[in-house]
Amino acid sequence: MILITGASGNVGSEVLKQALSVGLKIRATFQSADRAAKAPAGIEGVIMDYAQPETIRAALHGVEKIFLVGPPIRDLPVMEANFIKEVRAAGRGKHIVKLSALGGRESMFPSGHRDSEENIEASGLPYTFLRPNGFMQNLVNYNAATIGSQNAFYGCQGAGAVSVLDIRDIAAVAVIVLAATGHEGKSYALTGVEALTNGQIAEKISRVAGRKINYVDLPPAEFRKAVLSAGVPEWSADALVDLQRLYREGKASLLTDDVERLTGRKPITFDQFARDYVFAFQTEVKAAS
């Protein structure tokens, strides 16, 4: 039995989809009954709360491998430490495949993942760390609205290039690791096939959208203010600005062949991603007055 945590999230839901497509026996965790009710057929869905050990213990029963996706919060290392404690108590050396992040301690958000990695390393449990760079789908999740209404998206990463990758490739790697042995004690740096600036990304979206899309680079303080005004919590806003600083400094342009080595194919290009998600970049249809 394989446990997939965060099964309704961006990455977790894609891992769940691909794991089911190859016939893996899955139990998936959700934060609420409403989300669990929307789970696809063929899985066992359970409600799990990282702050409630009894829910973790129930989720772990009979599980041999775990895809661990901690909540995107400031206390990520604490929440994942609660989970690891219960995994150790459950015994039998359950293999943890942790979704981490590329960048180590270079910025706020990856540093939390590295803290959690160190805790897992110290636990004595078998593990595999997946360290992806930025997600292509984040452009849809965070910028589709302004692309549709203003033909623009905003940031503060300057001309820093990032080797963004498609969540579908992350999931493909995760399923391969979950379905096989031989990955224990290994870490994989997952990147796309090219490092792109936001200006280049804007040009690629423009081609598939059929209209001019601009990237607008803001001073970090102005970008932070805009993010806060959109309702993002202060810590998350600070983490995002710091991540953009990492990008601006050119520290996220690394290219690796880990996706290709594990999957046997090249990662999805941004051009292909843009074609697949062109619906998200359409202009907003204004309601009739």
Long-range contacts (C-beta under 8 A, 24 or more apart in sequence): 1-25, 1-26, 1-27, 1-62, 1-63, 1-64, 2-26, 2-27, 2-63, 2-64, 2-65, 2-66, 2-67, 2-178, 3-27, 3-28, 3-29, 3-59, 3-60, 3-63, 3-65, 3-66, 3-67, 4-28, 4-29, 4-67, 4-69, 5-29, 5-48, 5-59, 5-66, 5-67, 5-68, 5-69, 5-70, 5-83, 6-69, 6-70, 6-71, 6-99, 7-39, 7-43, 7-45, 8-35, 8-38, 8-39, 9-69, 10-135, 10-137, 10-141, 10-167, 11-69, 11-99, 11-135, 11-167, 11-170, 11-171, 11-174, 12-67, 12-69, 14-167, 14-168, 14-170, 14-171, 15-67, 15-170, 15-171, 15-174, 15-175, 15-178, 16-40, 16-43, 17-171, 18-168, 18-171, 18-172, 18-174, 18-175, 19-175, 19-178, 19-179, 22-175, 22-179, 24-175, 24-178, 24-179, 27-59, 27-63, 29-59, 50-79, 50-80, 50-82, 50-83, 51-79, 51-82, 53-82, 53-85, 53-86, 56-82, 56-83, 56-86, 57-86, 57-89, 57-90, 60-86, 60-87, 60-90, 60-94, 61-90, 63-90, 63-94, 64-92, 64-94, 64-95, 65-94, 65-95, 65-96, 65-97, 65-178, 66-94, 66-95, 66-96, 66-97, 67-97, 67-99, 67-174, 67-178, 68-96, 68-97, 68-98, 68-99, 69-99, 70-99, 70-116, 72-236, 74-112, 74-235, 76-112, 76-113, 76-115, 76-116, 77-112, 77-115, 77-116, 77-119, 80-116, 80-119, 80-120, 81-116, 81-119, 84-119, 84-120, 84-123, 84-125, 87-123, 87-125, 88-123, 88-124, 88-125, 93-125, 93-126, 94-125, 94-126, 95-125, 95-126, 95-127, 95-128, 95-184, 96-120, 96-125, 96-126, 96-127, 96-128, 97-127, 97-128, 97-130, 97-174, 97-177, 97-178, 97-183, 98-127, 98-128, 98-129, 98-130, 99-130, 99-132, 99-170, 99-174, 100-129, 100-130, 100-131, 100-132, 100-187, 101-131, 101-132, 102-131, 102-132, 102-133, 102-189, 102-190, 102-191, 102-252, 102-254, 103-131, 103-246, 103-251, 103-252, 106-246, 106-251, 107-239, 107-242, 107-243, 107-245, 107-246, 108-238, 108-239, 108-242, 108-243, 109-239, 109-240, 109-242, 109-243, 110-243, 110-246, 126-184, 126-185, 127-184, 127-185, 128-177, 128-183, 128-184, 128-185, 128-186, 128-187, 128-188, 129-186, 129-187, 129-188, 130-170, 130-173, 130-174, 130-177, 130-187, 130-188, 130-190, 131-187, 131-188, 131-189, 131-190, 132-165, 132-170, 132-190, 132-191, 133-162, 133-163, 133-164, 133-165, 133-189, 133-190, 133-191, 133-192, 133-252, 133-254, 134-162, 134-164, 134-165, 134-247, 134-252, 135-164, 135-165, 135-166, 135-167, 135-170, 136-164, 136-165, 136-166, 136-167, 136-192, 136-268, 136-270, 136-273, 137-166, 137-167, 137-273, 137-277, 139-201, 139-205, 140-277, 140-280, 144-280, 144-281, 145-284, 147-205, 147-209, 147-213, 147-280, 147-281, 148-281, 148-282, 148-283, 148-284, 149-283, 149-284, 151-211, 151-212, 151-213, 151-214, 151-283, 152-213, 152-214, 152-215, 152-216, 153-198, 153-202, 153-213, 153-214, 153-215, 153-216, 154-215, 154-216, 154-217, 154-218, 154-223, 154-226, 155-198, 155-215, 155-216, 155-217, 155-218, 155-223, 155-244, 156-217, 156-218, 156-219, 156-220, 156-222, 156-223, 156-224, 156-241, 156-244, 156-245, 156-248, 157-198, 157-217, 157-244, 157-245, 157-247, 157-248, 158-217, 158-247, 158-248, 159-197, 159-199, 159-248, 160-197, 160-246, 160-247, 160-248, 160-249, 160-250, 160-251, 160-252, 160-253, 161-195, 161-196, 161-197, 161-200, 161-250, 161-252, 161-253, 162-195, 162-196, 162-197, 162-247, 162-252, 162-253, 163-191, 163-192, 163-193, 163-194, 163-195, 163-196, 163-252, 163-253, 163-254, 163-255, 164-192, 164-196, 164-201, 164-270, 165-190, 165-191, 165-192, 165-259, 165-267, 165-268, 166-192, 166-267, 166-268, 166-272, 166-273, 168-268, 169-259, 169-263, 169-267, 169-268, 172-259, 172-262, 172-263, 173-258, 173-259, 173-262, 173-263, 176-262, 176-263, 177-262, 188-258, 188-262, 189-254, 189-256, 189-258, 190-256, 190-258, 190-259, 191-254, 191-255, 191-256, 191-258, 191-259, 191-267, 192-255, 192-267, 192-268, 192-269, 192-270, 193-255, 193-266, 193-267, 193-269, 194-255, 194-269, 194-270, 195-252, 195-253, 195-254, 195-255, 196-270, 201-270, 204-270, 204-271, 204-274, 205-274, 205-281, 207-274, 208-271, 208-274, 208-275, 208-278, 208-281, 209-278, 209-281, 209-282, 211-283, 213-281, 220-244, 220-245
